[in-house]
């Protein structure tokens, strides 16, 4: 049996292209995660401030 010829350049090109796509997807996921984390922290901070403000109003009465 003869071995099948392998187009190494084609495989390397496909590897490069797939790596670019995977890197872009990873960066998009990381950006989304960072954005959502920031939103959660902002919301938690606002909630704490509201609780502190409502607590100080109760003490003032």
VENPEKA-V345560 format. One record per residue. N is the residue number from 0. RES is the residue in one small letter. SS is DSSP state (helix for helix, strand for strand, loop for the rest). OMEGA is omega in degrees with one decimal (none if undefined). NEAR is the number of other C-alpha atoms within 12 Angstrom. Layout:
n = [N:N]
res = [RES:RES]
ss = [SS:SS]
omega = [OMEGA:OMEGA]
near = [NEAR:NEAR]
This chain:
n = [0:1:2:3:4:5:6:7:8:9:10:11:12:13:14:15:16:17:18:19:20:21:22:23:24:25:26:27:28:29:30:31:32:33:34:35:36:37:38:39:40:41:42:43:44:45:46:47:48:49:50:51:52:53:54:55:56:57:58:59:60]
res = [x:x:x:x:x:x:x:x:x:x:x:x:x:x:x:x:x:x:x:x:x:x:x:x:x:x:x:x:x:x:x:x:x:x:x:x:x:x:x:x:x:x:x:x:x:x:x:x:x:x:x:x:x:x:x:x:x:x:x:x:x]
ss = [loop:loop:loop:loop:loop:loop:loop:helix:helix:helix:helix:helix:helix:helix:helix:helix:helix:helix:helix:helix:helix:helix:helix:helix:helix:helix:helix:helix:helix:helix:helix:helix:helix:helix:helix:helix:helix:helix:helix:helix:helix:helix:helix:helix:helix:helix:helix:helix:helix:helix:helix:helix:helix:helix:helix:helix:helix:helix:helix:helix:loop]
omega = [177.1:-179.7:-179.7:178.2:180.0:178.0:-175.4:179.3:179.5:179.3:179.2:178.5:178.3:177.2:179.2:-178.6:-179.3:177.3:177.3:179.7:-179.7:178.0:179.0:178.4:179.3:179.0:178.7:177.7:-179.3:178.6:178.5:179.4:179.9:179.8:179.8:177.5:179.2:178.2:179.1:179.7:179.3:179.4:179.3:178.8:178.6:179.4:178.7:178.5:177.7:179.3:178.7:179.7:-180.0:176.6:179.0:177.2:179.5:-180.0:-177.8:-178.3:none]
near = [3:4:5:7:9:9:10:11:11:12:13:13:13:14:14:14:14:14:14:14:14:14:14:14:14:14:14:14:14:14:14:14:14:14:14:14:14:14:14:14:14:14:14:14:14:14:14:14:14:14:14:14:14:14:13:12:11:10:9:8:7]
